[in-house]
């Protein structure tokens, strides 16, 4: 699954380095937003038997907010991100794998209760995003949950927030309607919540949840 609408040059290319990426995400409040989302949507579902798949896990920061008893597998294409995650979470029930994710490769890992795609969809054009939804759907157990977190365009967002969202490395930021349209191709049960102030800087984000049924 290739992230083919991402800017990989200039200052934004520096975010491909794990230390720079983590520092930036902490500074703007992105990790605090992710923490709130996990505590509200994921943590209540976790038990000792819960299996979580994280597509595009980055440096694995989100594992800080997931209950210790859950079983976690994270995938990312960036080897430096994966190396940093393995070092940081060596004592957790977690596995970090440096490779692309698709429905065929996921057949080797069994099914999951929860699939995450945190900050991923806005890096993917519609055809690749559709593959991600298909992969997530195939990887989930019946009644499993898929959760995605991304920047979003809305009619009521401030000009500053629209500007910041437009400068993201991912160049496929969509409206809430467009995200849901893609999700509904694979999932019958979908919902989305738009957050007008998720970060410390002007920004608009969307939390989308889908259930396999």
TORPA-4810 file (N, C-alpha, C, O; in nm, 3 decimals):
<nodes>
NODE_1_0.086_-0.118_0.000_0.000_0.000_0.000_0.090_0.124_0.000_0.150_0.156_0.102_X
NODE_2_0.099_0.193_-0.112_0.191_0.304_-0.126_0.125_0.436_-0.093_0.012_0.462_-0.135_X
NODE_3_0.196_0.521_-0.019_0.146_0.652_0.017_0.186_0.749_-0.095_0.288_0.816_-0.086_X
NODE_4_0.105_0.755_-0.201_0.149_0.820_-0.322_0.103_0.964_-0.336_0.116_1.021_-0.444_X
NODE_5_0.049_1.025_-0.231_0.015_1.167_-0.238_0.082_1.241_-0.123_0.023_1.332_-0.065_X
NODE_6_0.204_1.202_-0.091_0.276_1.263_0.021_0.393_1.345_-0.030_0.465_1.303_-0.120_X
NODE_7_0.411_1.465_0.028_0.525_1.549_-0.003_0.647_1.493_0.068_0.645_1.477_0.190_X
NODE_8_0.754_1.464_-0.006_0.874_1.404_0.051_0.998_1.490_0.028_1.108_1.437_0.017_X
NODE_9_0.981_1.622_0.019_1.095_1.710_-0.001_1.076_1.837_0.081_0.968_1.862_0.135_X
NODE_10_1.183_1.917_0.090_1.175_2.041_0.167_1.173_2.013_0.316_1.210_1.905_0.361_X
NODE_11_1.128_2.112_0.393_1.126_2.100_0.539_1.037_1.986_0.586_1.066_1.921_0.687_X
NODE_12_0.927_1.962_0.514_0.836_1.856_0.556_0.898_1.717_0.546_0.853_1.623_0.610_X
NODE_13_1.004_1.706_0.463_1.075_1.578_0.453_1.144_1.543_0.584_1.166_1.425_0.613_X
NODE_14_1.178_1.644_0.665_1.244_1.619_0.793_1.158_1.533_0.885_1.209_1.466_0.975_X
NODE_15_1.026_1.536_0.863_0.936_1.457_0.948_0.952_1.307_0.926_0.895_1.227_1.001_X
NODE_16_1.029_1.268_0.823_1.054_1.126_0.802_1.154_1.071_0.904_1.171_0.950_0.916_X
NODE_17_1.221_1.162_0.979_1.313_1.121_1.085_1.236_1.111_1.216_1.162_1.202_1.252_X
NODE_18_1.254_1.001_1.287_1.170_0.972_1.403_1.176_1.078_1.511_1.073_1.116_1.567_X
NODE_19_1.296_1.129_1.542_1.308_1.229_1.648_1.237_1.358_1.610_1.168_1.418_1.692_X
NODE_20_1.255_1.400_1.486_1.189_1.522_1.438_1.038_1.504_1.438_0.964_1.592_1.481_X
NODE_21_0.993_1.389_1.390_0.850_1.360_1.383_0.787_1.364_1.522_0.686_1.431_1.543_X
NODE_22_0.847_1.293_1.617_0.791_1.289_1.752_0.791_1.427_1.818_0.694_1.465_1.883_X
NODE_23_0.900_1.501_1.800_0.910_1.635_1.859_0.801_1.726_1.805_0.737_1.800_1.880_X
NODE_24_0.780_1.720_1.674_0.678_1.805_1.611_0.538_1.766_1.658_0.457_1.852_1.690_X
NODE_25_0.510_1.636_1.661_0.377_1.591_1.702_0.346_1.630_1.846_0.233_1.668_1.877_X
NODE_26_0.445_1.620_1.934_0.426_1.663_2.072_0.403_1.814_2.079_0.316_1.860_2.153_X
NODE_27_0.480_1.889_2.002_0.474_2.035_2.009_0.337_2.089_1.968_0.286_2.182_2.031_X
NODE_28_0.279_2.033_1.865_0.150_2.086_1.816_0.031_2.026_1.889_-0.083_2.070_1.869_X
NODE_29_0.055_1.925_1.973_-0.054_1.865_2.049_-0.120_1.747_1.980_-0.227_1.703_2.022_X
NODE_30_-0.057_1.695_1.874_-0.118_1.583_1.801_-0.127_1.457_1.886_-0.226_1.384_1.879_X
NODE_31_-0.025_1.433_1.967_-0.028_1.312_2.050_-0.132_1.322_2.161_-0.192_1.222_2.199_X
NODE_32_-0.155_1.442_2.211_-0.261_1.460_2.311_-0.398_1.432_2.250_-0.484_1.373_2.315_X
NODE_33_-0.417_1.473_2.126_-0.543_1.443_2.055_-0.560_1.293_2.040_-0.667_1.238_2.066_X
NODE_34_-0.454_1.226_1.996_-0.461_1.081_1.979_-0.489_1.011_2.113_-0.563_0.914_2.119_X
NODE_35_-0.428_1.063_2.219_-0.453_1.005_2.351_-0.600_1.015_2.388_-0.658_0.919_2.438_X
NODE_36_-0.661_1.131_2.365_-0.803_1.147_2.396_-0.889_1.050_2.316_-0.983_0.990_2.368_X
NODE_37_-0.855_1.035_2.189_-0.933_0.945_2.103_-0.921_0.800_2.151_-1.021_0.729_2.157_X
NODE_38_-0.800_0.758_2.184_-0.781_0.621_2.232_-0.855_0.598_2.362_-0.922_0.495_2.378_X
NODE_39_-0.846_0.692_2.455_-0.912_0.675_2.584_-1.064_0.669_2.569_-1.132_0.599_2.645_X
NODE_40_-1.117_0.743_2.472_-1.262_0.746_2.453_-1.315_0.630_2.368_-1.424_0.579_2.394_X
NODE_41_-1.238_0.588_2.269_-1.290_0.493_2.170_-1.228_0.353_2.177_-1.294_0.255_2.143_X
NODE_42_-1.102_0.344_2.220_-1.030_0.217_2.213_-1.012_0.151_2.349_-1.042_0.032_2.365_X
NODE_43_-0.963_0.226_2.445_-0.933_0.169_2.577_-1.050_0.093_2.639_-1.029_-0.014_2.697_X
NODE_44_-1.174_0.144_2.630_-1.286_0.071_2.690_-1.312_-0.066_2.627_-1.380_-0.150_2.687_X
NODE_45_-1.260_-0.089_2.508_-1.283_-0.215_2.438_-1.175_-0.318_2.465_-1.188_-0.434_2.424_X
NODE_46_-1.068_-0.278_2.534_-0.950_-0.364_2.546_-0.958_-0.460_2.664_-1.005_-0.427_2.772_X
NODE_47_-0.910_-0.581_2.638_-0.896_-0.685_2.741_-0.770_-0.764_2.708_-0.697_-0.731_2.615_X
NODE_48_-0.746_-0.869_2.784_-0.626_-0.951_2.763_-0.630_-1.026_2.630_-0.526_-1.072_2.582_X
NODE_49_-0.747_-1.039_2.571_-0.760_-1.112_2.444_-0.773_-1.019_2.324_-0.780_-1.066_2.211_X
NODE_50_-0.777_-0.889_2.347_-0.795_-0.793_2.238_-0.672_-0.788_2.148_-0.560_-0.777_2.197_X
NODE_51_-0.695_-0.797_2.018_-0.587_-0.786_1.920_-0.607_-0.658_1.840_-0.714_-0.633_1.785_X
NODE_52_-0.500_-0.577_1.835_-0.505_-0.447_1.768_-0.404_-0.443_1.655_-0.287_-0.477_1.674_X
NODE_53_-0.449_-0.403_1.537_-0.362_-0.381_1.421_-0.354_-0.232_1.395_-0.456_-0.164_1.384_X
NODE_54_-0.232_-0.180_1.385_-0.210_-0.037_1.360_-0.142_-0.023_1.224_-0.024_-0.055_1.210_X
NODE_55_-0.216_0.027_1.125_-0.164_0.044_0.990_-0.099_0.182_0.979_-0.165_0.284_0.997_X
NODE_56_0.032_0.184_0.950_0.104_0.311_0.947_0.128_0.361_1.088_0.091_0.473_1.123_X
NODE_57_0.191_0.277_1.170_0.202_0.304_1.314_0.302_0.412_1.350_0.304_0.457_1.464_X
NODE_58_0.386_0.455_1.254_0.485_0.556_1.286_0.582_0.506_1.392_0.632_0.394_1.382_X
NODE_59_0.609_0.589_1.492_0.702_0.552_1.599_0.633_0.477_1.713_0.695_0.452_1.816_X
NODE_60_0.507_0.442_1.694_0.436_0.363_1.793_0.386_0.439_1.914_0.346_0.378_2.013_X
NODE_61_0.389_0.570_1.908_0.352_0.654_2.023_0.215_0.618_2.079_0.193_0.626_2.200_X
NODE_62_0.123_0.581_1.992_-0.014_0.555_2.038_-0.021_0.439_2.137_-0.117_0.427_2.213_X
NODE_63_0.082_0.353_2.136_0.083_0.241_2.230_0.092_0.289_2.374_0.056_0.216_2.467_X
NODE_64_0.141_0.411_2.394_0.146_0.469_2.529_0.007_0.476_2.592_-0.006_0.471_2.714_X
NODE_65_-0.097_0.489_2.509_-0.232_0.514_2.559_-0.320_0.390_2.554_-0.432_0.391_2.604_X
NODE_66_-0.270_0.284_2.493_-0.345_0.159_2.483_-0.317_0.074_2.606_-0.201_0.058_2.644_X
NODE_67_-0.419_0.019_2.671_-0.397_-0.063_2.791_-0.294_-0.173_2.770_-0.287_-0.234_2.662_X
NODE_68_-0.213_-0.199_2.873_-0.102_-0.293_2.863_-0.145_-0.433_2.822_-0.069_-0.504_2.756_X
NODE_69_-0.267_-0.474_2.860_-0.306_-0.613_2.835_-0.337_-0.642_2.689_-0.340_-0.758_2.649_X
NODE_70_-0.361_-0.540_2.609_-0.396_-0.562_2.468_-0.275_-0.613_2.389_-0.160_-0.583_2.422_X
NODE_71_-0.303_-0.690_2.286_-0.200_-0.742_2.196_-0.195_-0.654_2.071_-0.297_-0.636_2.004_X
NODE_72_-0.079_-0.601_2.040_-0.067_-0.495_1.939_0.035_-0.534_1.832_0.143_-0.585_1.863_X
NODE_73_-0.002_-0.510_1.706_0.091_-0.524_1.594_0.085_-0.395_1.512_-0.022_-0.354_1.468_X
NODE_74_0.202_-0.332_1.493_0.208_-0.209_1.414_0.293_-0.228_1.289_0.399_-0.290_1.293_X
NODE_75_0.244_-0.173_1.178_0.315_-0.178_1.051_0.348_-0.036_1.005_0.266_0.055_1.018_X
NODE_76_0.468_-0.019_0.950_0.503_0.108_0.888_0.613_0.084_0.785_0.694_-0.008_0.799_X
NODE_77_0.615_0.167_0.681_0.716_0.155_0.576_0.849_0.217_0.617_0.953_0.184_0.559_X
NODE_78_0.848_0.307_0.715_0.968_0.381_0.754_1.048_0.299_0.855_1.006_0.280_0.969_X
NODE_79_1.165_0.251_0.812_1.245_0.165_0.898_1.293_0.236_1.024_1.303_0.174_1.130_X
NODE_80_1.322_0.366_1.013_1.366_0.440_1.131_1.255_0.451_1.234_1.279_0.437_1.354_X
NODE_81_1.132_0.475_1.187_1.018_0.476_1.279_1.006_0.342_1.352_0.988_0.338_1.474_X
NODE_82_1.015_0.233_1.276_0.998_0.100_1.334_1.109_0.070_1.435_1.083_0.013_1.541_X
NODE_83_1.232_0.107_1.402_1.344_0.084_1.493_1.323_0.158_1.624_1.349_0.104_1.732_X
NODE_84_1.277_0.283_1.614_1.251_0.362_1.734_1.140_0.300_1.818_1.149_0.297_1.941_X
NODE_85_1.036_0.251_1.752_0.924_0.189_1.823_0.967_0.060_1.894_0.929_0.037_2.009_X
NODE_86_1.045_-0.023_1.827_1.090_-0.148_1.887_1.174_-0.121_2.012_1.162_-0.191_2.112_X
NODE_87_1.259_-0.021_2.004_1.344_0.012_2.119_1.262_0.066_2.235_1.284_0.029_2.350_X
NODE_88_1.168_0.151_2.204_1.090_0.217_2.309_0.995_0.122_2.380_0.976_0.131_2.501_X
NODE_89_0.936_0.030_2.305_0.831_-0.056_2.362_0.875_-0.203_2.371_0.794_-0.294_2.352_X
NODE_90_1.001_-0.223_2.400_1.056_-0.359_2.405_0.988_-0.445_2.511_0.984_-0.567_2.499_X
NODE_91_0.934_-0.384_2.615_0.872_-0.460_2.723_0.723_-0.482_2.708_0.661_-0.543_2.796_X
NODE_92_0.662_-0.435_2.600_0.518_-0.447_2.581_0.481_-0.569_2.497_0.565_-0.627_2.429_X
NODE_93_0.352_-0.607_2.504_0.301_-0.713_2.417_0.274_-0.651_2.280_0.160_-0.631_2.239_X
NODE_94_0.385_-0.621_2.212_0.375_-0.547_2.086_0.478_-0.597_1.986_0.588_-0.639_2.023_X
NODE_95_0.440_-0.593_1.860_0.528_-0.631_1.751_0.524_-0.520_1.647_0.416_-0.472_1.610_X
NODE_96_0.642_-0.478_1.600_0.650_-0.372_1.500_0.717_-0.427_1.376_0.826_-0.484_1.383_X
NODE_97_0.652_-0.410_1.261_0.696_-0.472_1.137_0.712_-0.366_1.030_0.623_-0.284_1.008_X
NODE_98_0.828_-0.367_0.963_0.855_-0.269_0.858_0.821_-0.329_0.722_0.904_-0.393_0.658_X
NODE_99_0.699_-0.307_0.679_0.655_-0.351_0.547_0.520_-0.288_0.514_0.449_-0.239_0.602_X
NODE_100_0.487_-0.291_0.385_0.355_-0.244_0.343_0.248_-0.342_0.389_0.275_-0.460_0.413_X
NODE_101_0.128_-0.291_0.402_0.015_-0.373_0.446_-0.083_-0.388_0.331_-0.118_-0.290_0.264_X
NODE_102_-0.128_-0.511_0.307_-0.238_-0.536_0.213_-0.313_-0.659_0.261_-0.268_-0.729_0.351_X
NODE_103_-0.427_-0.684_0.199_-0.513_-0.792_0.250_-0.446_-0.928_0.237_-0.475_-1.019_0.315_X
NODE_104_-0.356_-0.944_0.139_-0.289_-1.073_0.123_-0.185_-1.094_0.232_-0.178_-1.203_0.291_X
NODE_105_-0.105_-0.992_0.261_-0.003_-1.006_0.365_-0.067_-1.024_0.502_-0.011_-1.092_0.588_X
NODE_106_-0.183_-0.963_0.524_-0.247_-0.971_0.655_-0.305_-1.109_0.684_-0.335_-1.141_0.799_X
NODE_107_-0.319_-1.191_0.582_-0.373_-1.326_0.604_-0.281_-1.410_0.692_-0.323_-1.512_0.746_X
NODE_108_-0.155_-1.367_0.706_-0.060_-1.441_0.788_-0.070_-1.406_0.937_-0.004_-1.469_1.020_X
NODE_109_-0.151_-1.308_0.970_-0.153_-1.257_1.108_-0.286_-1.280_1.180_-0.304_-1.233_1.292_X
NODE_110_-0.378_-1.349_1.119_-0.507_-1.373_1.184_-0.596_-1.251_1.181_-0.567_-1.154_1.111_X
NODE_111_-0.703_-1.255_1.258_-0.800_-1.145_1.260_-0.788_-1.063_1.388_-0.737_-1.109_1.490_X
NODE_112_-0.836_-0.939_1.378_-0.818_-0.842_1.485_-0.952_-0.788_1.534_-1.051_-0.785_1.460_X
NODE_113_-0.952_-0.745_1.659_-1.070_-0.681_1.716_-1.078_-0.534_1.677_-1.187_-0.478_1.661_X
NODE_114_-0.962_-0.472_1.662_-0.954_-0.329_1.632_-0.846_-0.306_1.528_-0.736_-0.362_1.538_X
NODE_115_-0.876_-0.226_1.428_-0.777_-0.182_1.329_-0.770_-0.030_1.333_-0.873_0.038_1.328_X
NODE_116_-0.649_0.022_1.342_-0.627_0.167_1.347_-0.557_0.215_1.221_-0.472_0.146_1.165_X
NODE_117_-0.595_0.334_1.176_-0.523_0.404_1.069_-0.517_0.550_1.112_-0.602_0.631_1.075_X
NODE_118_-0.416_0.582_1.191_-0.406_0.714_1.252_-0.323_0.806_1.164_-0.203_0.789_1.148_X
NODE_119_-0.390_0.905_1.106_-0.320_1.000_1.020_-0.271_0.940_0.890_-0.165_0.977_0.841_X
NODE_120_-0.346_0.846_0.834_-0.301_0.774_0.715_-0.382_0.809_0.590_-0.324_0.831_0.483_X
NODE_121_-0.513_0.814_0.601_-0.598_0.826_0.482_-0.569_0.951_0.400_-0.582_0.949_0.278_X
NODE_122_-0.529_1.059_0.465_-0.504_1.183_0.389_-0.372_1.179_0.312_-0.337_1.274_0.243_X
NODE_123_-0.298_1.068_0.325_-0.178_1.046_0.244_-0.209_0.961_0.120_-0.121_0.941_0.037_X
NODE_124_-0.331_0.911_0.108_-0.364_0.814_0.005_-0.468_0.867_-0.092_-0.567_0.927_-0.050_X
NODE_125_-0.447_0.844_-0.222_-0.552_0.878_-0.318_-0.668_0.780_-0.302_-0.657_0.683_-0.226_X
NODE_126_-0.777_0.805_-0.372_-0.899_0.726_-0.349_-0.879_0.577_-0.373_-0.931_0.495_-0.297_X
NODE_127_-0.804_0.541_-0.476_-0.788_0.398_-0.507_-0.707_0.327_-0.399_-0.740_0.214_-0.361_X
NODE_128_-0.602_0.391_-0.349_-0.520_0.330_-0.244_-0.595_0.332_-0.111_-0.585_0.238_-0.033_X
NODE_129_-0.670_0.439_-0.087_-0.752_0.445_0.035_-0.855_0.333_0.035_-0.882_0.272_0.139_X
NODE_130_-0.913_0.305_-0.081_-1.010_0.196_-0.090_-0.944_0.062_-0.057_-1.005_-0.024_0.006_X
NODE_131_-0.818_0.044_-0.100_-0.745_-0.077_-0.064_-0.725_-0.087_0.086_-0.734_-0.195_0.144_X
NODE_132_-0.698_0.027_0.151_-0.681_0.027_0.296_-0.810_-0.016_0.365_-0.807_-0.099_0.456_X
NODE_133_-0.923_0.040_0.323_-1.050_0.000_0.383_-1.077_-0.149_0.360_-1.127_-0.217_0.450_X
NODE_134_-1.045_-0.198_0.242_-1.065_-0.340_0.213_-0.976_-0.426_0.303_-1.019_-0.528_0.356_X
NODE_135_-0.849_-0.383_0.318_-0.756_-0.456_0.405_-0.805_-0.458_0.549_-0.803_-0.562_0.614_X
NODE_136_-0.850_-0.342_0.597_-0.902_-0.333_0.735_-1.023_-0.424_0.753_-1.033_-0.494_0.853_X
NODE_137_-1.114_-0.421_0.657_-1.235_-0.502_0.666_-1.200_-0.651_0.670_-1.257_-0.726_0.748_X
NODE_138_-1.106_-0.692_0.584_-1.067_-0.833_0.581_-0.995_-0.875_0.709_-1.007_-0.989_0.753_X
NODE_139_-0.920_-0.782_0.769_-0.841_-0.814_0.888_-0.925_-0.820_1.015_-0.885_-0.883_1.113_X
NODE_140_-1.041_-0.757_1.014_-1.124_-0.750_1.135_-1.205_-0.877_1.158_-1.247_-0.945_1.065_X
NODE_141_-1.225_-0.908_1.285_-1.322_-1.009_1.323_-1.463_-0.952_1.303_-1.478_-0.831_1.288_X
NODE_142_-1.563_-1.036_1.302_-1.701_-0.987_1.298_-1.726_-0.895_1.417_-1.687_-0.926_1.529_X
NODE_143_-1.791_-0.784_1.391_-1.820_-0.680_1.491_-1.696_-0.601_1.534_-1.703_-0.521_1.627_X
NODE_144_-1.584_-0.624_1.467_-1.463_-0.548_1.497_-1.475_-0.403_1.455_-1.562_-0.367_1.376_X
NODE_145_-1.386_-0.319_1.510_-1.391_-0.175_1.490_-1.270_-0.126_1.412_-1.156_-0.162_1.443_X
NODE_146_-1.296_-0.044_1.312_-1.191_0.029_1.240_-1.200_0.175_1.279_-1.308_0.234_1.275_X
NODE_147_-1.087_0.234_1.318_-1.085_0.375_1.358_-0.978_0.450_1.280_-0.864_0.405_1.270_X
NODE_148_-1.017_0.564_1.224_-0.923_0.649_1.149_-0.928_0.791_1.203_-1.032_0.839_1.249_X
NODE_149_-0.815_0.856_1.196_-0.799_0.992_1.247_-0.723_1.072_1.142_-0.613_1.033_1.103_X
NODE_150_-0.781_1.184_1.095_-0.719_1.259_0.986_-0.757_1.406_0.993_-0.854_1.442_1.059_X
NODE_151_-0.681_1.492_0.923_-0.727_1.629_0.902_-0.845_1.628_0.806_-0.862_1.534_0.729_X
NODE_152_-0.925_1.734_0.810_-1.046_1.738_0.728_-1.075_1.881_0.685_-1.041_1.976_0.755_X
NODE_153_-1.137_1.895_0.571_-1.188_2.025_0.526_-1.336_2.036_0.561_-1.412_1.941_0.540_X
NODE_154_-1.377_2.151_0.614_-1.518_2.175_0.642_-1.556_2.314_0.593_-1.469_2.398_0.568_X
NODE_155_-1.685_2.337_0.580_-1.732_2.468_0.535_-1.717_2.576_0.641_-1.709_2.694_0.609_X
NODE_156_-1.712_2.534_0.768_-1.712_2.632_0.876_-1.575_2.651_0.941_-1.564_2.729_1.036_X
NODE_157_-1.469_2.583_0.892_-1.340_2.596_0.957_-1.279_2.733_0.928_-1.311_2.796_0.827_X
NODE_158_-1.191_2.778_1.015_-1.128_2.908_0.999_-1.030_2.904_0.882_-0.983_2.798_0.842_X
NODE_159_-0.999_3.021_0.829_-0.903_3.028_0.719_-0.765_2.981_0.765_-0.690_2.922_0.687_X
NODE_160_-0.731_3.007_0.892_-0.602_2.962_0.945_-0.596_2.810_0.952_-0.495_2.750_0.915_X
NODE_161_-0.704_2.747_0.999_-0.709_2.601_1.006_-0.702_2.540_0.866_-0.633_2.440_0.845_X
NODE_162_-0.773_2.599_0.772_-0.770_2.548_0.634_-0.629_2.559_0.576_-0.583_2.470_0.504_X
NODE_163_-0.560_2.669_0.607_-0.423_2.688_0.558_-0.331_2.580_0.615_-0.254_2.519_0.541_X
NODE_164_-0.339_2.558_0.746_-0.251_2.459_0.811_-0.279_2.319_0.757_-0.186_2.245_0.726_X
NODE_165_-0.406_2.284_0.747_-0.443_2.153_0.693_-0.390_2.136_0.551_-0.345_2.028_0.513_X
NODE_166_-0.395_2.243_0.473_-0.348_2.238_0.336_-0.198_2.222_0.322_-0.149_2.185_0.215_X
NODE_167_-0.124_2.250_0.429_0.022_2.238_0.427_0.070_2.103_0.479_0.191_2.082_0.494_X
NODE_168_-0.021_2.012_0.508_0.016_1.879_0.556_0.098_1.804_0.452_0.084_1.827_0.332_X
NODE_169_0.186_1.714_0.499_0.259_1.629_0.405_0.165_1.549_0.317_0.191_1.530_0.198_X
NODE_170_0.055_1.503_0.375_-0.044_1.429_0.298_-0.127_1.524_0.214_-0.182_1.621_0.266_X
NODE_171_-0.136_1.498_0.086_-0.204_1.589_-0.005_-0.341_1.538_-0.051_-0.391_1.579_-0.156_X
NODE_172_-0.400_1.448_0.027_-0.533_1.395_-0.007_-0.631_1.421_0.107_-0.715_1.336_0.138_X
NODE_173_-0.620_1.538_0.170_-0.716_1.575_0.275_-0.854_1.590_0.210_-0.866_1.648_0.103_X
NODE_174_-0.957_1.537_0.277_-1.091_1.535_0.221_-1.190_1.603_0.314_-1.156_1.642_0.425_X
NODE_175_-1.313_1.616_0.267_-1.424_1.658_0.353_-1.473_1.536_0.431_-1.438_1.422_0.397_X
NODE_176_-1.553_1.559_0.535_-1.607_1.445_0.609_-1.693_1.357_0.519_-1.691_1.234_0.531_X
NODE_177_-1.768_1.419_0.429_-1.851_1.343_0.336_-1.765_1.251_0.249_-1.800_1.135_0.226_X
NODE_178_-1.652_1.302_0.202_-1.566_1.223_0.113_-1.500_1.107_0.188_-1.487_0.998_0.134_X
NODE_179_-1.457_1.130_0.313_-1.403_1.019_0.392_-1.509_0.910_0.413_-1.481_0.792_0.396_X
NODE_180_-1.630_0.952_0.450_-1.737_0.855_0.476_-1.780_0.782_0.349_-1.814_0.664_0.354_X
NODE_181_-1.777_0.852_0.238_-1.812_0.788_0.111_-1.719_0.670_0.083_-1.764_0.564_0.040_X
NODE_182_-1.590_0.689_0.107_-1.494_0.581_0.088_-1.518_0.468_0.187_-1.514_0.350_0.150_X
NODE_183_-1.543_0.503_0.313_-1.564_0.402_0.416_-1.685_0.315_0.386_-1.682_0.193_0.407_X
NODE_184_-1.791_0.377_0.336_-1.917_0.305_0.316_-1.911_0.204_0.201_-2.002_0.123_0.185_X
NODE_185_-1.805_0.209_0.121_-1.788_0.107_0.018_-1.759_-0.029_0.080_-1.790_-0.133_0.021_X
NODE_186_-1.700_-0.028_0.200_-1.660_-0.153_0.266_-1.736_-0.180_0.395_-1.755_-0.295_0.434_X
NODE_187_-1.778_-0.073_0.462_-1.843_-0.088_0.593_-1.985_-0.034_0.589_-2.009_0.077_0.543_X
NODE_188_-2.079_-0.114_0.638_-2.218_-0.069_0.643_-2.242_0.028_0.759_-2.323_0.119_0.748_X
NODE_189_-2.170_0.007_0.869_-2.187_0.091_0.988_-2.070_0.188_0.999_-1.958_0.146_1.030_X
NODE_190_-2.094_0.316_0.975_-1.989_0.417_0.981_-2.039_0.541_1.052_-2.158_0.573_1.048_X
NODE_191_-1.949_0.612_1.117_-1.983_0.740_1.179_-1.857_0.825_1.185_-1.746_0.775_1.176_X
NODE_192_-1.877_0.956_1.199_-1.763_1.048_1.203_-1.795_1.166_1.293_-1.908_1.214_1.298_X
NODE_193_-1.693_1.212_1.363_-1.703_1.331_1.447_-1.594_1.428_1.406_-1.477_1.391_1.399_X
NODE_194_-1.632_1.552_1.377_-1.536_1.656_1.340_-1.498_1.735_1.464_-1.585_1.779_1.540_X
NODE_195_-1.368_1.753_1.485_-1.315_1.829_1.599_-1.253_1.957_1.544_-1.155_1.952_1.469_X
NODE_196_-1.308_2.072_1.583_-1.260_2.200_1.531_-1.133_2.249_1.599_-1.064_2.337_1.546_X
NODE_197_-1.101_2.195_1.715_-0.981_2.241_1.787_-0.908_2.123_1.852_-0.895_2.118_1.974_X
NODE_198_-0.860_2.029_1.771_-0.793_1.913_1.831_-0.649_1.939_1.874_-0.596_1.867_1.959_X
NODE_199_-0.585_2.041_1.815_-0.444_2.067_1.840_-0.422_2.204_1.905_-0.517_2.279_1.927_X
NODE_200_-0.296_2.233_1.935_-0.260_2.364_1.991_-0.254_2.472_1.884_-0.251_2.591_1.915_X
NODE_201_-0.253_2.432_1.759_-0.249_2.524_1.646_-0.383_2.518_1.573_-0.459_2.423_1.593_X
NODE_202_-0.414_2.617_1.489_-0.539_2.609_1.411_-0.541_2.482_1.326_-0.448_2.454_1.252_X
NODE_203_-0.648_2.407_1.339_-0.653_2.275_1.274_-0.794_2.221_1.287_-0.867_2.255_1.380_X
NODE_204_-0.833_2.136_1.193_-0.961_2.067_1.201_-0.938_1.919_1.172_-0.873_1.884_1.073_X
NODE_205_-0.989_1.833_1.259_-0.967_1.690_1.243_-1.096_1.611_1.243_-1.201_1.661_1.283_X
NODE_206_-1.087_1.489_1.198_-1.203_1.400_1.195_-1.166_1.266_1.258_-1.057_1.212_1.234_X
NODE_207_-1.256_1.213_1.338_-1.244_1.079_1.395_-1.354_0.994_1.332_-1.472_1.021_1.352_X
NODE_208_-1.315_0.894_1.258_-1.412_0.809_1.188_-1.406_0.668_1.244_-1.298_0.609_1.256_X
NODE_209_-1.521_0.613_1.278_-1.528_0.476_1.327_-1.620_0.394_1.237_-1.725_0.442_1.194_X
NODE_210_-1.579_0.271_1.211_-1.657_0.180_1.127_-1.662_0.044_1.197_-1.565_0.003_1.261_X
NODE_211_-1.773_-0.024_1.183_-1.786_-0.157_1.243_-1.815_-0.260_1.136_-1.897_-0.238_1.047_X
NODE_212_-1.747_-0.373_1.145_-1.770_-0.483_1.052_-1.888_-0.566_1.101_-1.882_-0.625_1.209_X
NODE_213_-1.995_-0.569_1.022_-2.112_-0.648_1.060_-2.185_-0.697_0.936_-2.286_-0.765_0.947_X
</nodes>
